[in-house]
Amino acid sequence: MYAFTYQRPTTLADAAAAIQAEDAKLLGGGQTLLPTLKQRLARPTDLIDLGAIPELKGIREADGGLEIGAFTRHAEVAHSDLVKRVIPALSSLAEGIGDRQVRNMGTMGGSIANADPSADYPSAVVALKATVTTDRRSIAGDDFFTGMFETALEPGEIIKSVRFSRPDKAAYAKFRNPASRYAIVGVFVAKFGSEVRVAVTGAAGSVFRAEAFETALVADFRAEALNGLSVGSDGLNADIHASADYRAHLVTVMAKRAVEAAG
Amino acid sequence: MANPNGIGASVRRREDQRFLTGRGNYTDDFKRPNMTHAVHVRSPYAHARILGIDFTDALAIPGVVAVLTGADMEADKVGSLPCGWQIHSKDGSPMKEPPHYPLARDRVRYVGDAVAVVIAETREQARDAAEMVVVDYEELPAVGSSTRAIAGGAPLVHDDAPDNVCYDWHLGDQAAVDAAFANAAHVAKIDLVNQRLVPNAMEPRAAMGEYDQSTGEYTLTTTSQNPHVTRLLMGAFVLGIPEHKLRVVAPDVGGGFGSKIFHYGEEAVVTWAARKVGRPVKWTADRSESFLTDAHGRDHVSHAELAMDADGNFLALRVSTLANLGAYLSTFAPSIPTYLYATLLAGQYKTPAIYAEVKAVFTNTAPVDAYRGAGRPEACYLIERLVDVAAGVMGMDKTEIRRRNFVPKEAMPYQTPVALQYDTGDFAKNLDIALPLVDYPGFQQRRAESKARGKLRGIGFATYIEACGIAPSNVAGALGARAGLYECAEVRFHPTGSVTVFTGSHSHGQGHETTFAQIVAERFGIPIENVEIVHGDTNKIPFGMGTYGSRSLAVGGSALVKAMDKVERKAKKIAAHMLEAAETDIEVKDGRFTVAGTDKSLGIGEIALQAYVPHNFPLDELEPGLDEQAFYDPKNFTYPNGCHVCELEIDPDTGVTTIVSFAAVDDFGNVINPLIVEGQVHGGLVQGIGQALYENCVYDEESGQLVTGSYMDYCMPRADDVPSFTVRYHEDQPCTHNPLGVKGCGEAGTIGAAAAVMNAVVDALSEYGVTHMDMPATPEKVWRTIRDATPAIAAE
């Protein structure tokens, strides 16, 4: 990696000040950024480590749902009794991210700020009607992801926490890339009363909702309700691991599995 | 009394203590005063002409000591990396052997080809400077695959290798095969690809060069499986350093799988550069460099046909293979798709006539050489896939067609039509042990149960035979080997009875420090703690050919036995003298030397003391000391063999394959340490499963860019991808021509596993009319195969 100045602020205000430096980068768990630096694919002047800021940590029950600090590691979400009780689907999603090493380092804020198209959390943010709270404002989960590796965050804006609504039923089904273990396709299905959300990650440049699936599931919340439905392969990702039409097929398969798992 | 740590005991690996506590000493762990760091400037193009190299800006980077290029090497008369095996084509002409310089001179021929080396005070400074080296390339059209290499009008990788052909070789009796096909009742055919793999040793390659101006001695510390071979090749052919002025040390090495057999350019670069800059120079590959520049494995495209009579007896086998050797000849590359592949095409079967043609070609890809199994997995995969197709053609059970064609135990020793003579083997017995392990009769019921759950279940068999301990030297020499294939050992008793063994076999995961010590402990009746195994240093070891081809125990272990024989003979003389008896009256058992019919005896420790404190020694008859050396050149290959059975389930909705069970029954001859053998089998199986289901090295055919250059895209098998294995071996068929009766176990798992898995995949898909699928059986490939075979069912 290239040389940079490492900073480890202990307050959000200090972090917000530090990130104003030219070409400074925020460091969460570093699961994408550090390999990028090691390969010399990025050259930040400053690295602002968010790991020493207490207000970015912790998992709380809030408004019947959950508020999870941005610097909460995947393993903490996976193993939290509170998460298991309130939104078990979120816990099992976290347990399936990467591998043990990744889960012990990676953070929720880091994951959603990076907005990798094959990351798992974006599907939960959208399906669970989340609100992303930053040091400047609140952003609706539906508006947060704007494209491949793109979010609504402004330069220097720091995620404080993510607030998830508690669904009646929910489950996440993932078809993982056998090499990287990112999602080739991940489908998060959540039912809130008469509303159903189906959020798809991995398949396209950014997380999206499968509206036809949602409509079908509102009418009949069973896997069979999705028979014959497809998101279509137009605009889906294609790489050496999965073509677009295979991804489209997997979206339906994983959506059905998520519905079955949600019960 | 049996030695608790002797032959047959599952002694835990003594070396693991230091490995597991982070106290191993790997090449990159070595630090020297004044040491510098090297980083290579590598070609981003698969094929380009070097028009110029400007490193003015690189020299200005703080800490940079030197920037050296191919021109500097040329000025110093540095030679080409030599190839250790010469193949002759059908027409008698020698293979094309274009030069392979450690630093490219006028052209680069694969992505990663080294162009220059930057030497600096720190590694990061060297990397900074390497980025500032400006190489002016004229990009040339590239050849990214073997099939493209032989397509008409393909660009030439080497101007003096027309049609990109290195050699066009054959083996066997073509006329006999043609005649047998003319009279065949049935013919089974297959076209298959044995895909390219990246070896992925856990420790990346590394090398440190040192030069002592006062003595004129060079030292190379390197990640090598065979330091003496590197010393010979680099010293004699590349740098012109005589052996007595060149020490090569291969300390702890974190896995090789074949990829660290070869002499690589970086080793020559750091050794040469150490003298040029007057300081030690260390280079350590990062993982990206490992992907690009470690010699890869496999990469065959084959067509094969099997002729049978009306009863399914094999009459003849015809094989045509296109082998990709990459951009340059790696050290043993030419031998892999020829003498380590075609000679194994008889497999376990008594097929009377076999003819194989192998065309080996250059491409703009990383060199291809031995990778765990090295030719033998390719042979096994081809035969065993073809035999399954043959079973389909005949409508026979897959175990029955194999059993019918096995070389019977009674036919041993058996001369195959492809040059080898199998010494021992009871192939039917392997199958007999395997079938109950997997409850073969219950398979149809399990398949039905899977189907009820919407899953497709398959079972696959693979029988394999391999040839290990490549030898004897005279035969190998006649076939083109430019090296001897013996091994050396020295057994040094110290005055107080402890022993140091110096072995030419190198251990980089095999556990020699344990197994070799067990052999010595057993022979001399001494505690294993009193035996030290030393390897991997040309200044300590008399000589050595190193570790490859599952040869260490069969060849290195035999050399050890020979050296112990010599020690015992001398000890007997000393004992006779001390006990005042005739030498012929001394009986030896477990390290005790007894005068026959008396209670007068001496232990080996007492004899050793006497040997070094010869106060009462007949010096005119007996030299002091107890330290003997032996070279062992094998009489034949050894032939490990076995039967692997894989059962798996496919999810037709996603195409995901899950291995349900895997049983491996092996005949490794006598077993020294069952625990280590089982571990070797486990690792081998996982690598074979990796090839069958996950691993695939992909180059872009036209640009020659490596597509799978990281673990994001190159899929390694992981612990949760494989089942718990059922591993069995039997010792009924020990090798008849080496003193330990051992055959070798290092590669067996890899050789059988890929075929067993793929036969099971195809079996699971058989209801869709599938008769073959190329590896790896990725989810999408399986899903697409199912979908394309069932057009009537909506894809949903």
Contacts between the chains, C-beta under 8 A, distances in Angstrom:
chain1	res1	chain2	res2	distance
A	1	B	124	7.8
A	2	B	128	7.8
A	3	B	124	7.6
A	39	B	288	7.1
A	40	B	127	7.2
A	40	B	131	7.6
A	175	B	654	6.2
A	175	B	779	7.8
A	178	B	694	5.9
A	178	B	715	4.8
A	178	B	721	7.7
A	178	B	778	7.5
A	178	B	779	7.4
A	179	B	694	7.5
A	179	B	711	6.3
A	179	B	712	6.1
A	179	B	713	5.7
A	179	B	714	6.3
A	179	B	715	3.6
A	179	B	716	7.6
A	180	B	711	7.1
A	180	B	712	4.5
A	180	B	713	7.5
A	227	B	796	6.3
A	228	B	794	6.9
A	228	B	796	5.9
A	229	B	796	7.7
A	230	B	796	7.0
A	240	B	698	6.2
A	240	B	707	6.2
A	240	B	708	7.2
A	240	B	713	6.3
A	241	B	713	7.5
A	241	B	778	7.4
A	241	B	780	7.2
A	242	B	779	8.0
A	242	B	780	5.5
A	243	B	780	6.5
A	246	B	780	4.7
A	246	B	783	6.4
A	246	B	784	7.2
A	249	B	783	7.2
A	249	B	795	6.4
A	249	B	796	7.4
A	250	B	654	6.6
A	252	B	796	5.8
A	253	B	653	4.9
A	253	B	654	5.9
